[in-house]
Amino acid sequence: MSYTERDAVKFAYWVPNVSGGLVISDIEQRTNHSAEYNRKLAQIAEKAGFDYALSQIRFTAGYGADEQHESVSFSHDLLAATTTLKVIAALLPGPWNPALAAKQIATISYLTNGRVAVNIVSGWFRGEFHAIGEHWLDHDERYRRSEEFIRALRGIWTEASFTFRGDFYRFNDYSLKPKPATPLPEIFQGGSSRAARDMASRVSDWYFTNGNTPAEIARQVDDIQEKARANGHSVRVGVNAFAIVRETEEEARSVLAEIISKANPEAVNAFGHEVKNAGKASPEGEGNWAKSSFDDLVQYNDGFRSNLIGTPLQVAERIVALKHAGADLILLGFLHFQEEVEYFGRRVIPLVRELEEAKVLAAE
C-alpha cells in the first residue's frame, strides 16, 4: 500500500479567541472565546484528528468581535493544554517587530517541542491601524513589508549571525540563541491578490486562500505553483471553509439558510465595505473578497463558497475534490465548535481517509 501520511489532507480549525463566533449573524452559536472553552476545544480537536489550530489577531472591536484575546499568548496556552496539536499564532507586521516575534516564537517552540507556527497577516483594516497609531501602507507595500518580515524571521532562526538590509527592517550581526526546535516553525500567510500570491511563491511555507470552488482553487494553485517552481521554492495551500455537517442535506441547508436570514446587515455591509476597499487598493483592483456576495460575507473568509454543507459523505467527497484541486489543508469554522469538531472528527475525517486511500490505490 503506497498511501502515506504525506498523502493525507491536513485539517485545521479557526481558534475562537475573539467574541462573536465565525459568522456575522444573530443565530445561536454555542461557541465562546474564554480560555476554558478553548482549552477543551483544542483537546477535542486533537483527539478528533485535527493537525492545526489557527489563532486570530485583532486589535479593535467590530463585526461582532467586541472582545479579542492576543494571539501569541493565547496560542501558547492552547499548546500547554495539548500534546500533538500544532497552533498557528497570527502576527501582524507593524505592531510586531521581527526581532521580538522571532524570539517569542523560538521560546514557545522550545517549550512545546516545535508545535508552534506563525501566520503573517499583512492587514486589510485601515481603521484598526489608525486606532493603534500604526502607519498605514499602500496595498503592495504591506506585502513587501510582510515578505521582509518573513525573510527576517527565517534568517534569525537559521543563521548564526544575521545581517539584513531591507526597506523596513535592518539587522546587524544578530545572533539568536537558543534557536527554535527542529523542524523550524512553519510560516503561513493569506491573501488572494497578485502581491499575496507572488509573496507566497517566494518565501512562505503555506498559503491560505478564501473559500472557493475546486475550479477556482485549482486556478490559484496552478498560478502559485508555477511561480514557486520558477523561484526554486516549495509552498503548500490551505483553503478556508465553514462546515455544516448534518445527518441529511436538507438539515444542513436549513442551518445555512437560518445563518443568512439572521445575518446582521449593518455589520456585514460594513465588513464588506472595508475588505472590498482593501482589495481595490491592489494594482489589479482585486483581492480576497472581490467577488464576494452579501451571503458570502456573512462568513468572514467566504467559507460557505467551499460548499462543505451536507451529509458526512457529501462533505468528505467535496474535501477530496478540493484536495484534487491542489489544497493541502482545509481550514474550518463551525457554528458550535466543541460539538461539531468532535462530530467532524468522528464522522467526516474517517470517510476522507477512505476516499483518499481509494484514489491512491485506483491510480496504481
N, C-alpha and C positions, 0 to 999 in steps of 0.2 A: 504494500500500500504506500503510495507516494504522497498522500495528503499529510501535511505537517502543520505545526502551529503557525508557521510563517504564511501559509495559505489562508489562514482564518482572518476574516474581517474583524477589526477591533471595535469595542463598544466603549463609549464614554457618556457621562451624563453631566448636564449643567448643575453646578452646585447652587442651591437656592440660598446664597449668602446675602441676598438683598430681599427686601419685603416685596410682596405683590405677586409672587409666583412667576410663571413663564408666559402668561397670556395677559393682554390688556383687556380684561373682561371682569364683570361682576359675578361671574359664575363661581360657585363654591370651589375653592382649591384647598384640599386638606394638606397643605404644604406650608411650612413656616421657616423663617430664617434664623431660628435660635440655634445655639451651639449644640444643645442636647438633641434636637431633631436631626441636625446634620451629621452628628457623630453616628447616630443609629442608622441613618440613611447610607452613610459610607460603608458601614458594616454589612448592611443588607445588599448593597451593590457589589461589594467584594465577593460575598457568598453567591450572588446571582450570576457571576461570571463577567462583570464589567472590568475593563482594563484600566480606565482613566476616569477621573472626575475633573471638571474644569470650573475653577472659581471665577467669579465675575469681578470687574473693577468699576466702581462708580464712586464719584466724589460728591454728587449732588442729588437731591430728590427729583423725581419726575417719572411720569408714565407708570404710576402705581408703586414705584420703588422709593418709598418715603424714608426707609432706613437701609443703610448699607454697611456691612462689615468689610474691613480691609482684607484684600485678597491673600497676601503672602502669609500673614499671621494666621488667618482662618484656614488656609491650606495646611499649614504645619499642624494645626490642631487635628485636622482630619487624618493626617498621616500618623499622628500619635495614637489614633483610635483604631488603626488598621494594620495589616501586616504585608499585604501584597499589592493593594490598590496604588496606582500612581496618581498623584494630584498635580494638576497643571495650574500654576499660580499666574494670574494675569498681571502684567506690568505695563505701565503707560509711560513711555519716554516723555520727558518734560518734568513731571513730578518725581520720577525716578532718575537718578544718575546711574550709569552702568557700573561704576565702581562700587556703589552701595549695593546694587542689585546682585552683582557678581559675588560679593561677599555674603550677603544674606542667603542666596540660593546655594552657594558652596557649603555653608554651615548646615543648612537643612538637609542637603544631600548627604553630608557626613553623618548626621544624626538619624537618618532614615534609610541608610543603606541604598542610596541612589534612587529613591522613589519620587523625587520631585522633578517637575518640568516647568517650563515657562511659556506663556502666551504673550507675545509682544503686540500690544494694541496701539495702533497709530493714532486713533482718536477721530471721532466724527462730530462731537457735540461742542460747538464753539462756546456756547453759554457756560459749559462746565469749566473750560479753560479760563474764561473770563472770571468766573466766580472764585477760583482759587489763585488768581493772579499769575497764570501761566501765559506766556506769549503764544498766540495762535499763528501757526504757519500755514501757508498755502498747501493744497492737497498733496502734490507730489513732493513738496519739501518735507511733509510729515513722514512720508515713506523713505525719503533719503535719510532723515534722522533715525528712523527705526532700523534701517539697514546698517548704519554706523553703530547703533546700539548693539545689534546682534554681533557684528564683527568684533566689537569691543568685548562683549561677554565671552565669546569663544576664544579670543586671544588671551584674555585674562585667565581663563580656565585651563588653557593648554600650554602657554608659553612660560618659560622660566622667568623671563624678563620682557615685559610687554611694552612696546612703544607704538604709538598710533598718532597720526596727524590727519584729523578729519576736519570738516567744516563745523561740526557740532561738538565733538569730543576730542580731547588730547590726553595722551598718556606718555610718561617718560620713565622708561626702565622700571615699570611697576611689577612687583613680584607678589602674587597672592599665595599664601600658604596657610592652611592646607588647601589643596585643590579639591574639587568635588569628587565624590566617589565615582568609580567606574561602573557602568558607562556614564559619560557626561550627561547632564540634564538635556533632554530633548528641547528643541526650540520650535514652538508653534507660532503661527501668525494667521491673520484673517484678511478678508477683503476680496473684491471681485474686479477692481479697476485694473487698468493696464499696469500702473505702477505697482500695485499689490502683487499681481501675478509675476511680474518681472523680478521683484524682490525675492519672492519665494523661489524662483528658478535659479537664484544666485546663492542664497545664504540660509534659508530655513530648512529644518528637517521635516516639518509638516506645514501644510497649507489648509486652512479652514475656509470653506465657501458656504454661502447661504443655501438653504434648501432649494431643490430644483428637480426637474425630471431627469431620468437617466440620460436622455439625449443631450440636454443642456450641460449636465455634469461631464459627459464624455467630451463635449466641445472644449470646455475649460481645461480638463485634464490633458487632452492632446496638445493644447497650446502651451501649458506649463511644462509638460514633459519634453516637448521638442526643444524648448529654450534651455531647460535644465541639462539635457544631453549636450547641447552646444556649449554650455558653460562647464561641462565636466562635473556636474553637481547631481545629487540624488535628493528627491523630495517626494513625500507621500501626501495623500489628500484625504481630508476629513470633510464630511458633509453634514450639515445641520438638519435635524428632523424633529418633529413633535409627534410622538407616538400616542395613538388612541387605539388600544387593542382590547377588543371585547369578544364575547363568545359568538356574536353574529355581526355581520357587516352593518345591518340596519341599526343596531345599538351603537356602534362606533360612529356612524354618520350622524346619528341623532345627537351624540355628545358634541361633535364638531359644530353642528347647527346651533346648539344651545350656547356654545362658547361665543360664536359670532353674533348671535342675536342679543346677547348680553354684553357685547363689547361696549367700551366707553368711547363714544365717537370723538369727544373733545381730545382725550388723551391719545387716541390712535392717530387722529389727524395732526396733532402737534408733533408726535413722533415722526410721522411720515414727512411732514414739512422739513424737519431737521435733517433726517437721513437722506432725503432726496436732494436737498440743497448741497449736502456734503458730496454726493456723487456727481452732481452737475459741476462742481468745482474742479473735477479732474479734467485734464486736457481733452479727453474723448467725450466728456459730458455724461459718463455712465459709471455708476458704482454698484455696490451690493444691492441696493433697493430700487434700481432704475425702473424695473418693470413690475414692481410690487403693487397689487391692488389693495383696497381697504381691507378685504378679508385676509390677505396675506400678512398685512402689517399688524394684525391682532396678535400674531406671534412674532416676537422681535426679529428673528432671523429667518423669516419665510419658512418656518418649519412645516407648515401644512402642505407646502408645494412638493415635498418629498413623498407625500401620499402614504405614510405609514399608518393608515387608518383602515381598520378592518379586523378580520379574524387573525389568530396567530399564524395560520398558514399563509394567508394573503400578505401579511406584513413580512414574514420571513422570505417569501418569494420576491417581494419588492426590494428588500435589503440585498438579496443576491443580485438583483438587476442593477442596483446602484454599484455594487462591487464590480460587476462585469463592465460597468461604465468607467471604472477607474478609481472608485472610492475604496480607501484602505481602512477607514474608520467612520463609524456613524455616531454623531454627537446628538444625544437625545434629551428632549424635555418631556415632562409629563404633567398631567393635571394634579394628581395626588401621588407625590413622588414615592413615598415609602411603599405603599401598597402596589403601585404599578411597576416599580423597579423589580420588586420581588416576583410579580406575575410575569413580567417580561423575561426575566431570567429562567423562570420555570417553564414557560410555555412557548417562547419565541426563539431564544438562543439555541436550544437543542435542535429545533427544526432548521435553523440557519446552518448549523454544523452538518446536519444530514444532507441538506441540499448542496453545500459546498463540496462535501466528500463525493457525492454522487456525480457532480460535474467533473471533478478531477478524474475519477475512475472512468467516466464515459469518454474522456479525452485521451485516455491511454491506448 
